[in-house]
Amino acid sequence: MREYTFYQDQKGTIWQRHHFSVKAKSLKEAKQIIEANNLSSDFVGDLADGQAIVFHKSEYLYDTLGSIAPEDNEGYATTIVLAPNRKTVCMNGLDPLVDGPQRKELRVFVWPYNLLPRDASDEEILKAWKNGPVPDPDYEDGDELYEVEIYTPDEFAERINDEYYFTTEYVRFIEITL
């Protein structure tokens, strides 16, 4: 029987200790230098000037290692199993390479005047678009369907440039999250 090697990557939390010294006339002055340099939020290694603040070394405090749940990582995976070729086998949350950070994009929505009023809210327009075509209430046979169409601004410009005129439709630009 063959043996296959896999990898499990886990994202976690750990404290890191940075050793540094402060050259001052007194402990009180040393503490003032620390506060003045905002060392409660800035990395001391970036601020070390070799004069007042001298950075020495860093170490990980492995006894503080903790795991992170996907809920605490914006839904993204915190445990990923990888095959020998480094391809993902499984994970416990969203794939940052596929689901990546969401981005907003501008879209153009077009709908017939008898589907929604001109002053319809963005939410009503998005709902009508997601629900798909609906039969025209003026036709009993249901052959005529009305729907909200969606375009990128470039697609919309192409439609206008190809001499399609919007005589019975309303247009709205809405920024949506993808």
N, C-alpha and C positions, 0 to 999 in steps of 0.2 A: 504494500500500500504506500502511495506517495504522500508526502507531507507538503502542505502549501503554507507559505508565510504571508500573513496579513499585518496591517498596522491599524491601531486605534488611536486617533488623535483626540485629545480632550482639552477643552478650554476651561480654565479655572482661574481662581484668584490665589494670590500669594503675596505676602508682605516681603518687601525688599528693604534691607537695612543698609544705609549709606553712612560710612564713617567719615567724619570731617572734624576739623578743629577750627577755632576762631581765635585770632590773635587780638587781645584786648587788654586794657589796664585792670579790668575787674570782671567778675562773673556777670554782674549787672550790665556792664557795657557789652559783653559778649552776647547776652540775651537780646539787647537792643539791636545789635548788628543783625542777629538772626531775624528778628521781627521786621527790621527795615528792609531786609532783602527778601521778604515774603517766602521764607523757607517752609511755611505751612502749606504751600501749594506749588512752588517751583523746585525743580530738581537741583540739588546743591552742586552737582557736578557742572551744571551750566553756569553757575554763579561764581564758582571758585576763581578767585583772582590771584591766588598765590600770596597775597599780602595779608588781608584780614581773614579771608576764608580759604582754607586749604582742604581740598578733597583728598581722601586717602584710598578708600576701596568700597566695594559693594558686596553684599552677600544675600542669598535668598534664605528666608526663614522657612524651611521646608515643613516644619511642624504647623505652619499656618495655612498650608495648601488646602483649598476647598474647591468643590465643583460648582458649576453654574448651570442652572436649568435654562432651556431655550426661552422661557418666559422672561428671564432676566437678561436676555441677549437679543431683544427685539424680535423674538420668534425664530432666530437663526440657530442652526445646529451648534451644539456644544460638544457632541460626541459624534465622530465620523469614523467608519470602518473603511479602510482602503485595501484594495487587492494589491498583489505584488507589483503590478504596473502602475500603481498609484491612482487607479480609477476608483471612484466611490462605489462601495457595495451597499451601504445603508447609513442612515444618520437619524438623529433624534429631533430634527427640526427642519426649517427651511434651508435650502441650499443657497449660500451666499453667491455662488457663481451663476445659478439659474434664476433665483428669486430676487437677487440683488437689491440694493436700495431702491425703493420705489421712486419714480420720477413723475413729475407733472408735465403734461403735454397739452398744447392747445389743439382743440378739435373744433370743426365747424359742424353744427347740427342743422339739418334742413327738414322741415315737416310741412305737410299740406295744411292749409288754413282751416279745414274742417276736421282735422284730427285734434289739434290743440289750439287754444287761443294764442294770440300774439304775445300776451303778457304771462304766458305759462312760466312757472318757476323752473330753474335749472333741474331740480329734483323731478318734476313732472316730465320734463323732456327726457332725462336719463332713464326714467322708469319706462316710458313709452318706447324708447329705443331698445332697451333690454327685453321688453316683452314681445317685440317683433311686430310683424304686420298684423293689422286688424281689418276686418271687412268694412267697406263703406256703408254706413247706415242708410244712405239714400238709394242703394241698390239691393233689391230683395234677393237676387240670385247669389250674391256674395262673391262675384267674380272680380270686382274691383277691390284691391287691397291698398290700405294706406299705412305708411310707416315713416319713422324718423330715420333719416339717412345721416351718416357720419363720414366726414372727410378730414384729411390733414389740410392745413391752409394751402399747400401746393396743389393737392387734388382739387380743392374747391376752385382755386384760380384757373386750373386747367378746364374745369367744367364751365366757368364763366367765359373763358377765352374761346371755347369751342361753340360759342353763341347759344348756350342754353340759358334762357331767361327765366327768372323766378317770378312768374305772374300770379301763381296761386299758392305760393309757399312762403313761409317765414324762415329767417336765418338767425342763428345765434352762435356766437363764439363762446365755448365753455372750456375751461382748463380742467382736465381730468387726471386722476392718478392712475398710472399704469404699473 
